[in-house]
Amino acid sequence: MSDSSPLPAGAPATGQPASPASPAASNVPEYSVTELSLRLKRSIEETFGWVRVRGEISGFKRAASGHLYFSLKDADSVLDAVCWKGSAARLGVKPEDGMEVVCSGKLTSYPGRSKYQMVVERMELAGLGALMALLEQRKQKLAGEGLFAAERKRPLPYLPRVIGVVTSPTGAVIRDILHRLADRFPTHVLVWPVLVQGEGAAEQVARAIRGFNALPSEGSAVPRPDLLIVARGGGSLEDLMAFNEEVVVRAAAASDIPLISAVGHETDTTLIDFASDRRAPTPTAAAEMAVPVRLDLVATVTGYDERMRRGITRMAREKRQHLDGLGRGLRGPREQLDMARQRFDDLSERLRMGLKVGLQVQRGKLATGVAKLRPALLRREVVEYRRRLNETTLRLQRAMRQRQADAAQRLLQPSKLLESLSYRNVLSRGFAVVYGADGHALKSAAGMAPGVAVMIEMQDGRRQARIEGSSAAPARRGTGAAKPPGQEELF
């Protein structure tokens, strides 16, 4: 069955199949799901070949393939939308959730889900108020990240050797900048051509800023600029939107090279102005900020040179006058030499007289010493010293003998005391000392068990003995005298 075949006669005007009870039910054509979906798709595309729809973006998503998927909604309805990768790269604005836009494109259906959707090919903001609100929101976001902070601003070089300009190569802006630089101070200018309006302009401007910063400082065929100027002529807010894009603002804030923004006229303000190191009201003013006036600089340097020359001349004249004054207070060389000779003669005479007097004094002392060295006088002194030595020797010998006697006497007294306290005196009176097997003296009979070997020391020597009998002392012997208590029978 062809998709373009007309509906059969007798079919309901609404396109709904006839009721089974209807007599014409057998005449209603039968469609497959795919056939019906394709007919609906073609009908929608032919009826709504090109439409413009206004709504708020919701559920925005960028797929890995580069396609954009989102919805357009108002207070009562929602319309699915898709923007293919090729069209997405040419959009004039960057879609975001909550942005109110006017989308242009065609309606189609997606048979895989029985849904209809809009294929967006163009997109623009719904109005100036919405655009301003978007810019304010973006400004607050970037300011919160510190990209507009004053401490990030760097001073511009006073006399840059190379200036990089990011602008359109065909507009009047680059001619104005080059003309003003040539009038003020001719310098080397590098132009990075970019689009300044429309699709892809923001990416090109950001790429140019990063490209200038990526140039090596030395050893490159293309010199690295000391200063950057991002410039564009005047236009509407929509025309300047490329310089409000986040990618451009971040590139300007990250630039290591000082950057001047010169976008639009004096009353135009873009977000790159807040991120740049200096804002110029016009591109011509940016060139004036970049370099000084060469003639003024030459005049200033010439003035400094003249002032330096006059100062050096005046200082030399003052130093010469001061030197002349000092010279007048000094004597001439001959006079100085005569005075030195006179002082030398005076000192020589004083030295000669001093040496003469000193020699005489030393001679007198020598004569006195020689007189004292007569042999008879020396012999008398030797005899006297010998007599004193003999007397001293005798006194020393007597003192030593007396001290030896005193020491012997002091040593004899302890010896006598020790002898009187010795136990050997007790042995001479008939007592004896009994030693045990360990060599220690036994102090009681309890330590002398029968059969124990002992050593007995008496006055005239020692003898071995062995204990016999009971340890109990006998009461009495028949005829013998009683023994003192505590004594044992040893043999």
C-alpha positions in Angstrom: 0.0 0.0 0.0 1.4 3.4 -0.9 1.8 6.1 1.7 0.3 8.6 -0.7 -2.9 6.7 -1.5 -6.0 8.7 -0.7 -8.4 7.6 2.0 -11.1 5.3 0.6 -14.6 6.5 0.1 -16.8 6.1 3.0 -14.1 6.6 5.6 -15.0 8.8 8.6 -14.0 12.4 8.2 -12.2 12.3 11.5 -9.9 9.5 10.4 -11.3 7.0 13.0 -12.2 3.5 11.8 -15.8 2.6 11.5 -17.6 0.8 14.2 -17.8 -3.0 13.7 -21.5 -2.6 13.7 -21.3 -0.2 10.7 -22.2 -1.8 7.4 -19.1 -0.1 5.8 -16.6 -1.6 8.3 -15.3 -4.0 5.7 -14.3 -1.1 3.4 -12.0 0.7 6.0 -8.3 0.2 4.9 -6.0 -1.5 7.4 -2.6 0.2 8.3 0.4 -1.1 10.0 1.8 0.9 12.8 4.8 2.0 10.8 2.6 3.0 7.8 0.4 5.1 10.0 3.3 6.7 11.8 5.0 7.6 8.5 1.7 9.1 7.1 1.3 11.2 10.2 5.0 12.3 10.0 4.5 13.4 6.4 1.3 15.2 7.2 2.8 17.2 10.1 5.9 18.1 8.1 3.8 19.3 5.1 1.4 21.3 7.3 4.1 22.9 9.5 7.0 23.1 7.1 8.5 26.3 8.9 7.3 27.7 12.2 8.5 30.1 14.8 7.8 29.1 18.4 8.4 31.2 21.5 8.9 29.5 24.9 11.2 28.9 27.8 14.0 26.3 27.5 13.7 23.4 29.9 15.6 20.1 30.4 18.5 21.3 28.2 21.0 18.5 27.4 23.9 18.3 24.9 24.6 14.8 23.8 28.0 13.3 23.1 27.3 13.4 19.4 26.9 17.2 19.6 23.1 17.3 19.2 21.0 19.4 21.5 17.8 18.1 23.2 15.4 20.3 25.2 11.8 21.4 25.6 10.0 24.6 24.9 7.3 25.4 27.4 4.8 28.1 28.4 2.2 28.2 31.1 0.1 25.3 29.7 2.0 23.2 27.2 5.4 21.6 26.5 7.0 21.0 23.1 9.9 18.7 22.6 12.7 20.1 20.5 16.0 18.9 18.9 18.8 20.9 17.3 21.2 18.8 15.2 25.0 19.2 15.5 25.4 21.2 12.3 22.7 23.7 13.3 23.9 23.9 16.9 27.3 25.2 15.8 25.5 28.1 14.0 23.1 29.2 16.7 23.4 32.9 17.6 22.9 32.3 21.3 24.1 29.6 23.7 21.0 27.7 25.1 20.5 27.5 28.8 17.7 26.3 31.1 15.2 29.1 31.9 16.1 31.2 28.8 13.1 32.5 26.9 13.8 32.2 23.2 12.2 32.3 19.8 13.1 29.1 17.8 12.7 28.7 14.1 12.4 25.4 12.3 10.0 22.7 11.3 7.7 20.2 13.1 8.2 16.5 12.6 7.3 13.3 14.5 9.5 10.6 15.9 7.8 7.3 15.0 9.9 5.3 17.5 8.0 7.0 20.4 4.8 8.3 18.8 5.9 11.8 19.6 6.0 15.0 17.6 8.9 17.5 18.1 10.4 20.6 16.6 13.7 20.5 14.7 15.3 23.9 15.6 17.6 25.5 13.0 17.7 29.1 14.4 17.4 30.5 17.9 17.2 34.0 19.2 16.4 35.6 22.5 12.7 36.5 23.0 13.5 40.1 23.8 15.9 42.7 25.1 14.7 42.3 28.7 15.4 38.6 28.6 18.8 39.3 27.1 19.7 41.8 29.8 18.5 39.4 32.5 20.7 36.7 31.0 23.7 39.0 30.9 23.2 40.1 34.5 22.9 36.5 35.7 26.1 35.6 33.8 27.9 38.7 35.2 27.0 37.8 38.8 28.2 34.2 38.2 31.6 35.2 36.8 32.0 38.0 39.4 31.4 35.4 42.1 34.3 33.4 40.8 36.6 36.4 41.2 37.2 37.0 37.4 36.4 40.7 37.7 38.4 41.3 41.0 40.4 44.5 41.0 43.5 42.7 42.3 43.7 40.7 39.1 44.2 43.8 37.0 47.8 44.3 35.8 49.5 47.5 34.7 50.0 48.0 31.0 53.6 48.1 29.7 54.7 51.7 29.1 56.3 51.0 25.7 55.3 47.6 24.3 57.6 46.3 21.5 54.9 44.0 20.0 51.1 44.6 20.2 48.6 41.8 19.4 45.2 42.9 18.0 42.2 40.5 18.0 39.6 41.9 15.5 38.1 41.6 12.1 40.8 42.1 9.4 38.4 43.8 7.0 36.6 46.4 9.2 37.4 50.0 9.9 38.6 49.1 13.5 41.9 47.7 12.5 42.6 50.6 10.2 41.9 53.1 13.0 44.1 51.2 15.4 47.0 51.0 12.9 46.6 54.7 11.9 46.6 55.9 15.6 49.7 53.7 16.5 51.6 55.0 13.5 50.8 58.6 14.5 51.7 58.2 18.1 54.6 55.6 18.2 55.1 53.2 15.4 55.5 49.6 16.7 55.2 46.0 15.6 51.6 44.9 15.3 50.3 41.3 15.0 46.7 40.9 13.8 44.8 37.7 14.6 41.8 37.8 12.3 38.5 36.7 13.8 34.7 37.0 13.4 33.4 39.7 15.7 29.7 38.8 15.2 27.5 35.8 14.5 28.0 32.1 14.8 31.4 31.0 16.0 32.6 34.5 16.8 33.0 33.9 20.5 35.1 30.7 20.0 37.4 32.4 17.5 38.0 35.4 19.8 38.8 33.1 22.8 41.0 31.0 20.6 42.9 34.1 19.4 43.5 35.3 23.0 44.8 31.8 24.1 46.9 31.6 20.9 48.8 34.8 21.6 49.4 33.7 25.2 50.7 30.3 23.9 53.5 31.9 21.8 57.0 31.3 23.3 58.8 34.3 24.8 62.0 33.7 22.8 63.3 31.7 19.9 60.1 31.9 17.8 59.6 33.2 14.3 56.5 35.0 15.6 57.3 37.3 18.5 55.1 37.1 21.6 53.1 40.3 22.1 53.7 42.5 25.2 50.1 43.8 25.0 46.8 42.6 23.6 43.9 44.7 22.2 40.5 43.0 21.6 38.5 45.4 19.5 35.2 45.7 17.6 33.1 48.6 16.3 29.7 49.6 17.6 26.5 47.7 17.2 23.4 46.5 18.9 23.4 44.4 22.0 22.7 41.3 19.9 25.7 42.3 17.6 28.0 42.4 20.6 26.9 39.2 22.2 30.0 37.3 21.2 32.0 39.4 23.7 29.5 38.5 26.5 30.0 34.8 26.1 31.5 33.0 29.0 34.3 31.4 26.9 35.6 34.9 25.9 35.4 36.3 29.4 37.3 33.4 30.8 40.0 33.6 28.1 40.5 37.3 28.8 40.7 36.7 32.6 43.2 33.9 32.1 45.5 35.9 29.8 49.1 36.3 31.0 49.5 39.2 28.6 47.9 42.5 29.7 44.7 43.0 27.7 42.8 46.1 26.6 39.1 45.6 25.7 37.8 48.1 23.1 34.3 46.7 22.1 31.7 49.1 20.7 31.3 52.7 21.4 31.8 54.6 24.7 28.3 53.7 26.0 28.5 50.0 25.1 29.5 47.6 27.9 30.3 44.0 27.5 31.4 41.3 30.0 34.9 41.2 28.6 35.3 44.8 29.8 35.1 43.6 33.4 37.6 40.8 32.9 40.2 42.9 30.9 43.0 44.8 32.5 41.9 48.1 31.0 38.7 49.1 29.1 38.9 51.6 26.3 35.8 53.5 25.1 36.7 53.0 21.5 39.3 51.1 19.5 41.1 54.4 18.7 41.3 55.1 22.5 42.8 51.6 23.0 45.6 52.5 20.6 46.2 55.7 22.6 46.4 53.7 25.8 48.8 51.2 24.3 51.7 53.6 23.4 52.7 57.1 24.3 53.2 59.9 21.8 56.7 59.5 20.3 57.3 63.2 19.8 56.2 64.0 23.4 58.4 61.2 24.6 61.4 62.5 22.6 60.7 66.0 23.9 60.6 64.7 27.5 63.8 62.7 27.1 65.5 65.7 25.5 64.4 67.9 28.4 65.7 65.3 30.9 69.0 65.2 28.9 69.3 69.0 29.0 68.5 69.2 32.7 71.1 66.5 33.3 73.8 68.4 31.4 73.1 71.6 33.2 73.2 69.8 36.5 76.5 68.1 35.7 78.0 71.4 34.6 76.8 73.2 37.7 78.1 70.4 40.0 81.5 70.4 38.2 81.8 74.2 38.6 80.9 74.0 42.3 83.4 71.2 42.9 86.1 73.1 41.1 85.5 76.2 43.3 85.5 74.1 46.4 88.8 72.5 45.2 90.4 75.9 44.6 89.4 77.0 48.1 91.0 74.0 49.6 94.1 74.6 47.5 94.5 78.1 48.8 94.8 76.8 52.3 97.6 74.4 51.4 101.3 75.2 51.2 103.3 74.6 48.1 105.2 71.4 47.4 108.7 73.1 47.9 107.5 74.6 51.2 106.1 71.3 52.3 109.5 69.6 51.4 111.5 72.3 53.3 109.5 71.8 56.4 109.9 68.0 56.2 113.7 68.4 55.8 113.8 70.7 58.9 111.8 68.3 61.0 114.1 65.5 59.8 117.3 67.4 60.8 115.7 68.3 64.2 114.8 64.7 64.9 118.2 63.5 63.8 120.0 65.9 66.2 117.7 64.9 69.1 118.4 61.2 68.3 122.2 61.7 68.3 122.1 63.6 71.6 119.9 60.9 73.1 122.1 58.1 72.1 125.2 60.0 73.5 123.6 60.5 76.9 122.3 57.0 77.0 125.7 55.6 76.2 127.3 57.6 79.0 124.7 56.4 81.5 125.3 52.8 80.5 129.0 53.2 80.8 128.6 54.5 84.3 126.5 51.5 85.3 129.0 49.2 83.7 131.9 50.7 85.7 129.9 50.4 89.0 129.2 46.8 88.2 132.8 46.1 87.4 133.9 47.7 90.7 131.6 45.3 92.6 133.1 42.3 90.9 136.5 42.4 92.7 138.0 38.9 93.8 138.5 39.7 97.5 134.9 40.8 97.8 133.6 37.7 96.1 135.8 35.4 98.3 134.3 37.1 101.5 130.8 36.5 100.2 131.6 32.9 99.4 132.9 32.2 102.9 129.9 33.9 104.4 127.5 31.8 102.3 129.3 28.6 103.2 129.1 29.3 106.9 125.4 30.0 106.7 125.0 26.7 104.7 126.8 24.6 107.4 124.7 26.1 110.2 121.6 25.4 108.3 122.6 21.8 107.7 123.3 21.2 111.4 120.0 22.6 112.4 118.2 20.5 109.9 119.9 17.3 111.1 119.1 18.0 114.7 115.5 18.6 113.8 115.2 15.4 111.8 116.6 13.3 114.6 114.2 14.9 117.1 111.3 14.3 114.8 112.3 10.6 114.3 112.5 10.1 118.1 109.1 11.6 118.6 107.6 9.4 115.9 109.1 6.3 117.4 107.7 7.1 120.8 104.2 7.7 119.3 104.4 4.4 117.5 105.6 2.5 120.6 102.6 3.5 122.7 99.9 1.8 120.5 102.2 -1.2 120.2 102.3 -1.6 123.9 98.5 -1.2 124.2 98.0 -3.8 121.4 100.3 -6.2 123.2 98.5 -5.8 126.5 95.1 -6.5 124.9 96.4 -9.5 122.9 94.7 -12.9 123.7 98.2 -14.5 123.8 98.7 -12.9 127.3 95.6 -14.9 128.4 97.1 -18.1 126.9 100.3 -17.6 129.0 98.1 -17.9 132.1 96.9 -21.5 131.2 94.0 -20.8 128.9 93.5 -22.3 125.5 91.5 -21.4 122.3 89.4 -24.1 120.6 88.9 -23.7 116.8 86.3 -25.5 114.8 86.7 -27.2 111.4 86.0 -23.9 109.6 88.9 -22.2 111.5 86.7 -19.9 113.7 87.0 -19.9 117.4 84.2 -21.8 119.2 82.5 -19.7 121.8 80.2 -22.3 123.5 80.0 -26.1 124.0 76.9 -26.3 121.9 79.1 -26.2 118.8 81.3 -29.2 119.9 79.3 -32.4 119.1 81.0 -35.8 119.8 83.4 -36.9 117.1 84.0 -33.4 115.8 87.6 -32.6 115.0 88.9 -29.4 116.6 92.2 -27.4 116.9 93.4 -26.3 120.3 95.8 -23.4 120.6 97.9 -23.0 123.8 100.8 -20.7 124.7 103.4 -22.9 123.1 101.5 -24.2 120.0 98.5 -25.9 118.5 97.3 -29.5 118.6 94.6 -31.5 116.9 91.9 -33.1 119.1 88.5 -34.8 118.7 85.5 -34.4 121.0 84.4 -37.5 122.9 81.7 -38.3 125.5 78.2 -36.8 126.0 77.5 -33.2 125.5 76.0 -33.1 129.1 78.5 -32.2 131.8 78.9 -34.8 134.6 77.7 -33.7 138.0 80.8 -34.7 140.0 83.7 -37.0 139.9 84.3 -39.2 143.0 87.6 -37.8 144.2 88.4 -35.1 141.7 87.7 -31.5 142.2 84.6 -30.1 140.5 85.0 -28.5 137.0 83.7 -25.1 136.2 80.3 -25.1 134.6 80.3 -25.3 130.8 83.6 -27.2 130.5 83.5 -30.5 128.5 85.7 -33.5 128.6 87.8 -33.4 125.6 90.0 -36.5 125.7 
